[in-house]
Every structure is written in C-alpha cells, then in structure tokens.
Amino acid sequence: MSLPRYLRYNEPPVERASRNGKETGERERRAGSELCGGNGHLREAGRRVAAILRRRGGGTRAAGAGSRYGHLEKMTDLVAVWEVALSDGVHKIEFEHGTTSGKRVVYVDGKEEIRKEWMFKLVGKETFTVGASKTRATINIDAVSGFAYEYTLEINGKSLKKYMENRSKTTNTWVLSLGGTDYRVVLEKDTMDVWCNGKKMETAGEFVEDGTETHFSVGDHSCYIKAVSSGKRKEGIIHTLIVDDREIPEAVE
C-alpha cells in the first residue's frame, strides 16, 4: 500500500532521538499509534513513518557535534569553530546545527548572534557581522551525503582562506609585551589606520628623509611605524614597528 499524501509530505518535526534504545523504541511506538489512530488500514503507514523517524534520529551526525567548549557547555549541536583575525582582534565564531530539527545558532566571541530553533530546510546560509568594523560573515551549510553536512565560512564574500591570504597583503601585525601586558598592533596599509588590542589609535604622520613615520602611544610607551621603499617592485613598501627605540618583529597569523 502506498503512503497517503498527507503522511508523505507532512512528516512532523521530531527532537533528536535518545541513544537509549528503549526510549527510541517507545517514541516509535507512540508515533505509530498516533498516526494509526486504531485504524487498521493505516497500520502499515504508521510503521513506515516510524522507520523514517528512526532513520532521522539515528542518522550520522556531522563531525564535531556534541563537543563542549568551556563557557558554552550548554551547546549540544556544535559542528564548527573558526578563528578570524581582524584589525580589532581575533574573533571566535561557533556554529550549532541540529541535523534533525534544523536548529541553527551562531555565536561570536561567546555572544549569541543568531538563533533559529526549527528549520525544515537543513541546508542554506546564515549571514551576520563580526568585530568593531561590522565585517560581513556568512556560514554556508551544504549536504555532503546522507546525513553528513559541510560548513564553510566566508568573510566579505571570500572563503576564509582566501580572505586571510588577501589580508596578509594589506595589513601588518605585531605582537609584543609591555609591562606584563600583551599587545597586538595592526596596520591597515591601504588607509594607514593603526589598531591596538581592538582600539583604533590616534596617530600623527610625518615625512622623514627615507620615508614616513606614523606615531602613536601605547600607555607610556612611544611607538611609531616606519615606512620605507624596498627598492623592489614586488616587495613594495616595508613597514617596521619601533617601540621605545626597539624594533619589534612582525608576527605571522
């Protein structure tokens, strides 16, 4: 007997099945009973729907689901974590995806940005912003096979890898410690904006004999970024951070 149309297309959303076989079996019996309603000719349909529920509940979960991360121990469907280095700091993006309910939750630096409890469409995308400059980020959800999914992050329309490669060409980053405090200084070469520990710094530029210097202060420490020509077309301008007359080596992120 073919499955009735209303059962074929309106399969009810269910919560993730318990791994305990007894609870799973009880849920299937209840589903079959409710769908049959005591009517004999629907008994076979009820069994088929129960099988669908069993497959949904026991399907392969995406890699990484069920992980626990410190302050977000409540997360039960965590499937992906990314770290994105921007001028104002390194931001952590975490994504929950319920592959049964379709639930989607996005956290940025531990703060919930998006929550959708029920989504009948398990693939798609979620877009949000990251950091002080409101950089646009998108998480893409794609089906790989069966109940397996792939999650990719895009920043400003580019894959994370491509974005970071481009960013390494347009920024310089230095990491240093002053008076027991760690600092991360970032120069945006296209605008000559300077960031330190997430704050855009007040700067003053001046021309010197062999290039330019961009001056700013970190606490009681005098800093400047010197820009000189490399003399080579491919290398372009070389930027060097000087703190208290000491050159700081550039960091690789």
Secondary structure, 3 states (H helix, E strand, C coil): CCCCHHHHHCCCCCCCCCCCHHHHHHHHHHHHHHHHCCCHHHHHHHHHHHHHHHHHHHCCCCCCCCCCCHHHCCCCCEEEEEEEEECCEEEEEEEEECCCCCCEEEEECCEEEEEECCCCCCCEEEEEEECCCCEEEEEEEEEEECCEEEEEEEECCEEHHHHHHHHHHHEEEEEEEECCEEEEEEEECCCCEEEECCEECCCEEEEECCEEEEEEEECCEEEEEEEEECCCCCCCEEEEEEECCEEECECCC
